[in-house]
Amino acid sequence: MEHHTRPEAQIPDTLAKIAGLFQINPDLGEVVLRAYAALRGLSPEALRAHLLAPPLRPERAREAFQRPYLAHFAQTLPRYPYATDDPKEGVRIYKRENALKRVHVQVGHYPHAVLRLVVDVDLPWPQVEERIHALPPSLVLVNPRSGHFHAWYELDPIPLTPPPGREGSLKGALALLAEVEALLEAYYGADPGYNGLLSRNPFLHPPEWTWGGGKRWSLRDLHRELRGLLPSGTRRRVDPGLASYGRNNALFDRLRAEAYAHVALFRGVPGGEEAFRAWVEQRAHALNQSLFRDHPKGPLDPREVHHTAKSVAKWTYRNYRGARVYPVSSTGRPDRSRLSPQARALIPPLQGQELQEAVREGGRRRGSRRRQEAEEKLTEALKRLQARGERVTARALAREAGVKPHTASKWLKRMRE
């Protein structure tokens, strides 16, 4: 016999336990329900109807909030998402319109952007109802048989291929995303093995067990709410590296470090950029298997790995010049001790007088560059002080330009000579 638990607000803990017992042993649940009803002077039939009847979901609210959100979900689905009728039999790629006819469809780890976080909560929903109300999901899909559910949190889109000039923002976004996902799993006590790839198709799920109005969260707002709801001790124990998107962050960090170390091997040769992209792609897939073989969520989807490799290779070949990761020594050349053996072989070491001259020349170049930058700042600061009619002193110049008073004093003295 199939039983349904009811999502009406504020069910006492005892009733929540009785509802959970019905999922495990309906006969024993019936005995406990009658005993509780007799103790409280309630009608067993009324109490059973309260616990087991499907919830009333106003059609007007569904029309106003939930259906527009589901239409948005269908529109933002990739053209060729993963889908299946039974995850145990494996998944395959379908056209979008055919994927929406399957019981399970891809909801996360899209190759182009992060649109939502999804957690799998293996507890009957009455046990975590207060948590659901405190942090409203965009959508909740409840399993009618067990009461377990998937909670979706729709996010402001986070592009995985950022526009030119903003590639550095991807690192911070992935780190924050991994932390938020780990906090969300800790908040619900969610299944740590769920990788966020597939969920029930909301278009085929029973409407009475599909809740939520499509609330959209910004990543920072969701992070702030979770930090306020979770105890500090729980937050300290959270490991973002074990989150689903923690894998993306770890792969991005490791892959870009290797790309920075090897890009010099491919520059200046015919077809170097294409060869470098192919090499980065090969390393990305190898790292995906070696880094996440024992991860609770398993390796990343190959399409995610491909897009990460494409982004890293493109930016590294066109923009990386050695100063962002590997320190440049006083010789003005890459620090050989931080390079791979292959890259190190391309840069012969300096010896004797040649090394001393290189060190001195490197110091002169750095000093000249710093002086030029300071003079530009001081010139602009002088113009601003004069425009405001303020007294020009070394201390005022230093404060306005953001340099040391000694530097401003020497520059002002030279200007007045």
LOTOR-39801 format. One record per residue (C-alpha): residue in one letter; y, x, z. Coordinates in nm, 3 decimals. Each point is the difference from the previous one (the first is absolute). Example, Ala and Ser with C-alpha at 12.3 -4.5 7.8 and 13.67 -1.06 7.14 Angstrom:
(atom a; (-0.450; 1.230; 0.780)),
(atom s; (0.344; 0.137; -0.066)),
//
This chain:
(atom m; (0.000; 0.000; 0.000)),
(atom e; (0.344; 0.138; -0.094)),
(atom h; (0.274; -0.006; 0.264)),
(atom h; (0.373; 0.057; -0.033)),
(atom t; (0.237; 0.129; 0.266)),
(atom r; (0.345; -0.150; 0.022)),
(atom p; (0.333; 0.196; -0.016)),
(atom e; (0.218; -0.232; 0.212)),
(atom a; (0.230; 0.197; 0.225)),
(atom q; (-0.077; 0.118; 0.352)),
(atom i; (-0.373; -0.066; 0.043)),
(atom p; (-0.093; 0.121; 0.351)),
(atom d; (-0.224; 0.305; 0.029)),
(atom t; (-0.294; -0.210; 0.122)),
(atom l; (0.017; -0.226; -0.304)),
(atom a; (0.032; 0.303; -0.227)),
(atom k; (-0.320; 0.139; 0.151)),
(atom i; (-0.176; -0.334; -0.048)),
(atom a; (0.115; -0.002; -0.363)),
(atom g; (-0.140; 0.351; -0.042)),
(atom l; (-0.326; -0.107; 0.161)),
(atom f; (-0.039; -0.274; -0.261)),
(atom q; (-0.003; 0.272; -0.268)),
(atom i; (-0.284; 0.186; 0.174)),
(atom n; (-0.213; -0.285; 0.141)),
(atom p; (0.109; -0.357; -0.083)),
(atom d; (-0.253; -0.158; 0.241)),
(atom l; (0.113; 0.210; 0.293)),
(atom g; (0.362; -0.059; -0.101)),
(atom e; (-0.058; -0.375; 0.017)),
(atom v; (-0.147; 0.027; 0.353)),
(atom v; (0.296; 0.210; 0.122)),
(atom l; (0.250; -0.234; -0.168)),
(atom r; (-0.148; -0.307; 0.178)),
(atom a; (0.003; 0.182; 0.335)),
(atom y; (0.366; 0.102; -0.049)),
(atom a; (0.093; -0.355; -0.102)),
(atom a; (-0.166; -0.143; 0.310)),
(atom l; (0.174; 0.255; 0.222)),
(atom r; (0.341; -0.088; -0.146)),
(atom g; (-0.062; -0.374; -0.028)),
(atom l; (0.030; 0.008; -0.378)),
(atom s; (-0.189; -0.178; -0.275)),
(atom p; (-0.255; 0.236; -0.159)),
(atom e; (0.057; -0.164; -0.338)),
(atom a; (0.378; 0.050; 0.016)),
(atom l; (-0.039; 0.360; 0.118)),
(atom r; (-0.250; 0.073; -0.278)),
(atom a; (0.233; -0.148; -0.259)),
(atom h; (0.285; 0.215; 0.134)),
(atom l; (-0.205; 0.319; -0.023)),
(atom l; (-0.202; -0.050; -0.314)),
(atom a; (0.207; -0.213; -0.236)),
(atom p; (0.176; 0.180; -0.285)),
(atom p; (0.374; 0.031; 0.055)),
(atom l; (0.256; -0.234; -0.147)),
(atom r; (0.218; 0.192; -0.245)),
(atom p; (0.308; -0.194; -0.116)),
(atom e; (-0.001; -0.013; -0.380)),
(atom r; (0.380; 0.016; -0.007)),
(atom a; (0.004; 0.337; 0.176)),
(atom r; (-0.272; 0.127; -0.232)),
(atom e; (0.202; -0.102; -0.303)),
(atom a; (0.320; 0.156; 0.133)),
(atom f; (-0.129; 0.337; 0.123)),
(atom q; (-0.364; 0.083; -0.063)),
(atom r; (-0.036; -0.095; -0.366)),
(atom p; (0.304; 0.201; -0.118)),
(atom y; (-0.142; 0.300; 0.186)),
(atom l; (-0.340; -0.039; -0.165)),
(atom a; (0.168; -0.029; -0.340)),
(atom h; (0.182; 0.326; 0.076)),
(atom f; (-0.333; 0.159; 0.100)),
(atom a; (-0.154; -0.096; -0.335)),
(atom q; (0.299; 0.133; -0.194)),
(atom t; (-0.001; 0.339; 0.177)),
(atom l; (-0.375; 0.051; -0.034)),
(atom p; (-0.074; 0.302; -0.225)),
(atom r; (-0.098; -0.081; -0.357)),
(atom y; (-0.352; 0.131; 0.068)),
(atom p; (-0.084; -0.040; 0.370)),
(atom y; (-0.331; 0.037; 0.178)),
(atom a; (-0.185; -0.322; 0.081)),
(atom t; (-0.349; -0.126; 0.086)),
(atom d; (-0.189; -0.304; 0.120)),
(atom d; (-0.203; 0.208; 0.248)),
(atom p; (0.125; 0.341; 0.126)),
(atom k; (-0.359; 0.098; 0.089)),
(atom e; (-0.083; -0.003; -0.372)),
(atom g; (0.295; 0.223; -0.086)),
(atom v; (0.338; -0.057; -0.163)),
(atom r; (0.125; 0.032; -0.355)),
(atom i; (0.328; -0.013; -0.189)),
(atom y; (0.102; -0.332; -0.155)),
(atom k; (0.299; -0.127; -0.190)),
(atom r; (0.247; -0.162; 0.236)),
(atom e; (-0.078; -0.358; -0.106)),
(atom n; (-0.375; 0.058; 0.039)),
(atom a; (0.037; 0.181; 0.333)),
(atom l; (0.171; -0.307; 0.147)),
(atom k; (-0.321; -0.196; -0.067)),
(atom r; (-0.202; 0.228; 0.233)),
(atom v; (-0.059; -0.056; 0.370)),
(atom h; (0.134; 0.342; 0.102)),
(atom v; (0.298; 0.163; -0.169)),
(atom q; (0.199; 0.323; 0.038)),
(atom v; (0.289; -0.041; 0.245)),
(atom g; (0.089; 0.360; 0.087)),
(atom h; (0.003; 0.358; -0.126)),
(atom y; (0.161; -0.093; -0.329)),
(atom p; (0.057; 0.311; -0.214)),
(atom h; (0.372; -0.060; -0.058)),
(atom a; (0.132; -0.122; 0.337)),
(atom v; (-0.081; -0.114; 0.354)),
(atom l; (0.071; -0.372; 0.029)),
(atom r; (-0.181; -0.100; 0.319)),
(atom l; (-0.216; 0.110; 0.291)),
(atom v; (-0.319; -0.193; 0.077)),
(atom v; (-0.212; 0.026; 0.317)),
(atom d; (-0.348; -0.139; 0.065)),
(atom v; (-0.027; -0.153; 0.348)),
(atom d; (-0.361; -0.049; 0.114)),
(atom l; (0.090; -0.233; 0.287)),
(atom p; (0.025; -0.381; 0.004)),
(atom w; (0.365; -0.077; -0.064)),
(atom p; (0.054; -0.192; 0.330)),
(atom q; (-0.050; 0.327; 0.189)),
(atom v; (0.298; 0.161; -0.177)),
(atom e; (0.209; -0.309; -0.065)),
(atom e; (0.288; 0.117; 0.217)),
(atom r; (0.013; 0.325; -0.195)),
(atom i; (0.012; -0.193; -0.328)),
(atom h; (0.297; -0.205; 0.125)),
(atom a; (0.181; 0.312; 0.130)),
(atom l; (-0.031; 0.184; -0.333)),
(atom p; (-0.026; -0.268; -0.273)),
(atom p; (-0.210; 0.109; -0.299)),
(atom s; (0.097; -0.092; -0.354)),
(atom l; (-0.344; -0.156; -0.047)),
(atom v; (-0.311; -0.054; 0.212)),
(atom l; (-0.340; -0.067; -0.160)),
(atom v; (-0.252; -0.121; 0.259)),
(atom n; (-0.377; 0.009; -0.049)),
(atom p; (-0.104; -0.360; 0.085)),
(atom r; (-0.342; 0.111; 0.123)),
(atom s; (0.101; 0.275; 0.244)),
(atom g; (0.371; -0.051; 0.068)),
(atom h; (0.066; 0.361; -0.102)),
(atom f; (0.294; 0.052; -0.231)),
(atom h; (0.204; 0.223; -0.230)),
(atom a; (0.372; 0.029; 0.082)),
(atom w; (0.233; 0.092; -0.286)),
(atom y; (0.343; 0.155; 0.059)),
(atom e; (0.210; -0.009; -0.316)),
(atom l; (0.241; 0.296; -0.022)),
(atom d; (0.309; 0.082; -0.197)),
(atom p; (-0.156; 0.192; -0.293)),
(atom i; (-0.053; 0.373; 0.052)),
(atom p; (-0.033; 0.168; -0.344)),
(atom l; (-0.258; 0.276; -0.023)),
(atom t; (0.181; 0.142; -0.304)),
(atom p; (0.357; 0.029; 0.132)),
(atom p; (0.295; 0.030; -0.240)),
(atom p; (0.124; 0.348; -0.105)),
(atom g; (0.185; 0.179; 0.276)),
(atom r; (-0.172; -0.193; 0.282)),
(atom e; (-0.347; 0.154; -0.008)),
(atom g; (0.050; 0.141; 0.350)),
(atom s; (0.026; -0.351; 0.144)),
(atom l; (-0.366; -0.070; -0.079)),
(atom k; (-0.121; 0.241; 0.269)),
(atom g; (0.196; -0.176; 0.276)),
(atom a; (-0.099; -0.346; -0.124)),
(atom l; (-0.372; 0.086; -0.001)),
(atom a; (0.019; 0.147; 0.350)),
(atom l; (0.174; -0.311; 0.138)),
(atom l; (-0.241; -0.226; -0.186)),
(atom a; (-0.302; 0.174; 0.153)),
(atom e; (0.151; -0.030; 0.349)),
(atom v; (0.078; -0.371; -0.044)),
(atom e; (-0.351; -0.072; -0.126)),
(atom a; (-0.154; 0.186; 0.295)),
(atom l; (0.224; -0.190; 0.246)),
(atom l; (-0.091; -0.330; -0.165)),
(atom e; (-0.372; 0.074; 0.033)),
(atom a; (0.050; 0.090; 0.368)),
(atom y; (0.205; -0.318; 0.058)),
(atom y; (-0.277; -0.230; -0.122)),
(atom g; (-0.298; 0.217; 0.091)),
(atom a; (-0.083; -0.017; -0.371)),
(atom d; (-0.305; 0.143; -0.176)),
(atom p; (0.068; 0.376; -0.048)),
(atom g; (-0.244; 0.013; -0.292)),
(atom y; (0.188; -0.251; -0.214)),
(atom n; (0.183; 0.184; -0.278)),
(atom g; (0.247; -0.274; -0.103)),
(atom l; (-0.117; -0.016; -0.363)),
(atom l; (-0.152; -0.350; -0.027)),
(atom s; (0.060; -0.330; 0.174)),
(atom r; (-0.098; -0.362; -0.053)),
(atom n; (0.165; -0.156; -0.302)),
(atom p; (0.260; -0.236; 0.154)),
(atom f; (-0.019; -0.229; -0.305)),
(atom l; (-0.370; -0.066; 0.062)),
(atom h; (0.010; 0.003; 0.381)),
(atom p; (-0.011; -0.339; 0.180)),
(atom p; (0.363; -0.116; 0.038)),
(atom e; (-0.052; -0.111; 0.360)),
(atom w; (-0.094; 0.358; 0.089)),
(atom t; (0.287; 0.162; -0.192)),
(atom w; (0.306; 0.031; 0.223)),
(atom g; (0.339; 0.167; -0.025)),
(atom g; (0.329; -0.046; -0.178)),
(atom g; (0.029; 0.330; -0.187)),
(atom k; (0.239; 0.180; 0.237)),
(atom r; (0.105; 0.335; -0.147)),
(atom w; (0.048; 0.300; 0.228)),
(atom s; (0.187; 0.323; -0.050)),
(atom l; (-0.212; 0.297; 0.103)),
(atom r; (0.252; 0.111; 0.263)),
(atom d; (0.030; -0.349; 0.152)),
(atom l; (-0.378; -0.028; 0.027)),
(atom h; (-0.014; 0.347; 0.158)),
(atom r; (0.269; -0.091; 0.254)),
(atom e; (-0.175; -0.326; 0.094)),
(atom l; (-0.336; 0.170; 0.046)),
(atom r; (0.148; 0.272; 0.220)),
(atom g; (0.155; -0.270; 0.217)),
(atom l; (-0.323; -0.200; 0.028)),
(atom l; (-0.243; 0.286; 0.069)),
(atom p; (-0.012; 0.187; 0.334)),
(atom s; (0.114; 0.361; -0.013)),
(atom g; (-0.348; 0.125; 0.092)),
(atom t; (-0.154; -0.182; -0.296)),
(atom r; (0.266; 0.137; -0.234)),
(atom r; (-0.073; 0.355; 0.111)),
(atom r; (-0.372; -0.044; -0.071)),
(atom v; (0.057; -0.130; -0.353)),
(atom d; (-0.098; 0.248; -0.274)),
(atom p; (0.174; -0.071; -0.334)),
(atom g; (-0.244; 0.235; -0.171)),
(atom l; (-0.278; -0.256; 0.050)),
(atom a; (0.199; -0.280; -0.164)),
(atom s; (-0.071; -0.101; -0.357)),
(atom y; (0.334; 0.133; -0.128)),
(atom g; (-0.037; 0.306; 0.221)),
(atom r; (-0.237; 0.125; -0.269)),
(atom n; (0.276; -0.029; -0.261)),
(atom n; (0.234; 0.201; 0.221)),
(atom a; (-0.261; 0.270; 0.067)),
(atom l; (-0.093; 0.030; -0.368)),
(atom f; (0.366; 0.018; -0.106)),
(atom d; (0.073; 0.279; 0.250)),
(atom r; (-0.304; 0.209; -0.088)),
(atom l; (0.030; -0.049; -0.375)),
(atom r; (0.368; 0.087; -0.026)),
(atom a; (-0.054; 0.320; 0.203)),
(atom e; (-0.268; 0.114; -0.246)),
(atom a; (0.212; -0.105; -0.297)),
(atom y; (0.296; 0.203; 0.129)),
(atom a; (-0.220; 0.306; 0.037)),
(atom h; (-0.150; -0.017; -0.349)),
(atom v; (0.274; -0.135; -0.228)),
(atom a; (0.119; 0.352; -0.090)),
(atom l; (-0.334; 0.060; -0.174)),
(atom f; (0.077; -0.272; -0.257)),
(atom r; (0.370; 0.060; -0.072)),
(atom g; (0.101; 0.183; -0.314)),
(atom v; (-0.329; -0.057; -0.186)),
(atom p; (-0.059; -0.243; -0.291)),
(atom g; (-0.111; -0.339; 0.128)),
(atom g; (0.062; 0.112; 0.357)),
(atom e; (0.123; -0.336; 0.132)),
(atom e; (-0.297; -0.194; -0.136)),
(atom a; (-0.242; 0.262; 0.131)),
(atom f; (0.169; -0.011; 0.342)),
(atom r; (-0.028; -0.381; 0.014)),
(atom a; (-0.371; 0.020; -0.081)),
(atom w; (-0.052; 0.266; 0.268)),
(atom v; (0.186; -0.204; 0.265)),
(atom e; (-0.203; -0.310; -0.091)),
(atom q; (-0.325; 0.193; 0.040)),
(atom r; (0.110; 0.141; 0.336)),
(atom a; (0.111; -0.345; 0.119)),
(atom h; (-0.341; -0.156; -0.063)),
(atom a; (-0.175; 0.298; 0.160)),
(atom l; (0.223; -0.020; 0.309)),
(atom n; (-0.054; -0.376; 0.020)),
(atom q; (-0.373; 0.054; 0.037)),
(atom s; (0.016; 0.300; 0.233)),
(atom l; (0.274; -0.130; 0.233)),
(atom f; (-0.120; -0.357; 0.040)),
(atom r; (-0.377; 0.025; -0.025)),
(atom d; (-0.029; -0.077; 0.374)),
(atom h; (0.314; -0.213; 0.030)),
(atom p; (-0.074; -0.347; 0.151)),
(atom k; (0.149; -0.164; -0.311)),
(atom g; (-0.160; 0.236; -0.252)),
(atom p; (0.167; 0.177; -0.298)),
(atom l; (0.300; -0.147; -0.180)),
(atom d; (-0.035; -0.209; -0.312)),
(atom p; (-0.006; 0.228; -0.310)),
(atom r; (0.294; -0.183; -0.157)),
(atom e; (0.215; 0.070; 0.308)),
(atom v; (-0.102; 0.366; -0.019)),
(atom h; (0.095; 0.012; -0.369)),
(atom h; (0.350; -0.136; 0.061)),
(atom t; (0.058; 0.232; 0.297)),
(atom a; (-0.107; 0.299; -0.212)),
(atom k; (0.221; -0.109; -0.290)),
(atom s; (0.305; -0.030; 0.228)),
(atom v; (-0.058; 0.337; 0.171)),
(atom a; (-0.065; 0.185; -0.327)),
(atom k; (0.304; -0.141; -0.178)),
(atom w; (0.246; 0.075; 0.281)),
(atom t; (-0.143; 0.344; 0.081)),
(atom y; (0.001; 0.131; -0.357)),
(atom r; (0.354; -0.121; -0.072)),
(atom n; (0.174; 0.060; 0.334)),
(atom y; (-0.183; 0.237; 0.235)),
(atom r; (0.148; 0.349; 0.018)),
(atom g; (-0.165; 0.138; 0.310)),
(atom a; (0.254; -0.058; 0.276)),
(atom r; (-0.119; -0.333; 0.134)),
(atom v; (-0.336; 0.102; 0.143)),
(atom y; (-0.061; 0.373; -0.025)),
(atom p; (0.275; 0.211; 0.165)),
(atom v; (0.179; 0.239; -0.233)),
(atom s; (0.015; 0.348; 0.150)),
(atom s; (0.311; 0.220; 0.007)),
(atom t; (-0.102; 0.147; -0.336)),
(atom g; (0.083; -0.329; -0.169)),
(atom r; (-0.364; -0.026; -0.117)),
(atom p; (-0.269; -0.243; 0.122)),
(atom d; (-0.168; 0.106; 0.324)),
(atom r; (-0.336; 0.127; -0.129)),
(atom s; (-0.171; -0.056; 0.335)),
(atom r; (0.041; -0.377; -0.039)),
(atom l; (-0.136; -0.022; -0.356)),
(atom s; (-0.353; -0.055; -0.125)),
(atom p; (-0.191; 0.307; -0.124)),
(atom q; (0.048; -0.108; -0.363)),
(atom a; (0.378; -0.040; 0.036)),
(atom r; (0.028; 0.318; 0.208)),
(atom a; (-0.160; 0.200; -0.283)),
(atom l; (0.291; -0.093; -0.226)),
(atom i; (0.258; 0.152; 0.237)),
(atom p; (-0.061; 0.375; 0.054)),
(atom p; (0.125; 0.137; 0.333)),
(atom l; (0.313; 0.218; 0.018)),
(atom q; (-0.025; 0.355; 0.137)),
(atom g; (0.235; 0.267; 0.144)),
(atom q; (0.356; 0.025; -0.135)),
(atom e; (-0.053; -0.304; -0.225)),
(atom l; (-0.083; -0.212; 0.305)),
(atom q; (0.306; 0.122; 0.195)),
(atom e; (0.233; -0.073; -0.293)),
(atom a; (-0.151; -0.346; -0.043)),
(atom v; (0.053; -0.077; 0.369)),
(atom r; (0.363; 0.113; -0.012)),
(atom e; (0.066; -0.193; -0.322)),
(atom g; (-0.158; -0.311; 0.148)),
(atom g; (0.225; 0.028; 0.307)),
(atom r; (0.310; 0.043; -0.216)),
(atom r; (-0.088; -0.307; -0.208)),
(atom r; (-0.053; -0.218; 0.305)),
(atom g; (0.320; 0.123; 0.167)),
(atom s; (0.205; -0.058; -0.315)),
(atom r; (-0.140; -0.352; -0.040)),
(atom r; (0.075; -0.091; 0.363)),
(atom r; (0.358; 0.135; -0.025)),
(atom q; (0.063; -0.198; -0.317)),
(atom e; (-0.130; -0.322; 0.158)),
(atom a; (0.214; 0.055; 0.313)),
(atom e; (0.314; 0.067; -0.207)),
(atom e; (-0.052; -0.320; -0.199)),
(atom k; (-0.036; -0.202; 0.321)),
(atom l; (0.308; 0.160; 0.156)),
(atom t; (0.211; -0.059; -0.313)),
(atom e; (-0.090; -0.371; 0.000)),
(atom a; (0.062; -0.021; 0.378)),
(atom l; (0.347; 0.158; -0.045)),
(atom k; (0.090; -0.260; -0.263)),
(atom r; (-0.107; -0.284; 0.229)),
(atom l; (0.199; 0.135; 0.298)),
(atom q; (0.313; 0.043; -0.212)),
(atom a; (-0.038; -0.350; -0.146)),
(atom r; (-0.010; -0.146; 0.352)),
(atom g; (0.295; 0.211; 0.112)),
(atom e; (-0.197; 0.171; 0.278)),
(atom r; (0.062; 0.351; 0.130)),
(atom v; (-0.213; 0.261; -0.176)),
(atom t; (-0.179; 0.221; 0.254)),
(atom a; (-0.326; 0.190; -0.011)),
(atom r; (-0.158; -0.240; 0.250)),
(atom a; (0.113; -0.308; -0.195)),
(atom l; (-0.130; 0.151; -0.324)),
(atom a; (-0.336; 0.086; 0.159)),
(atom r; (-0.040; -0.352; 0.136)),
(atom e; (0.095; -0.162; -0.332)),
(atom a; (-0.217; 0.228; -0.217)),
(atom g; (-0.299; 0.023; 0.237)),
(atom v; (0.002; 0.381; 0.020)),
(atom k; (0.031; 0.243; 0.289)),
(atom p; (0.352; 0.064; 0.139)),
(atom h; (-0.035; 0.374; -0.063)),
(atom t; (-0.071; -0.066; -0.371)),
(atom a; (0.297; -0.237; -0.027)),
(atom s; (0.229; 0.250; 0.179)),
(atom k; (-0.090; 0.287; -0.235)),
(atom w; (0.045; -0.221; -0.308)),
(atom l; (0.338; -0.131; 0.121)),
(atom k; (0.120; 0.353; 0.072)),
(atom r; (-0.092; 0.111; -0.355)),
(atom m; (0.177; -0.303; -0.145)),
(atom r; (0.323; 0.080; 0.190)),
(atom e; (0.009; 0.370; -0.090)),
//
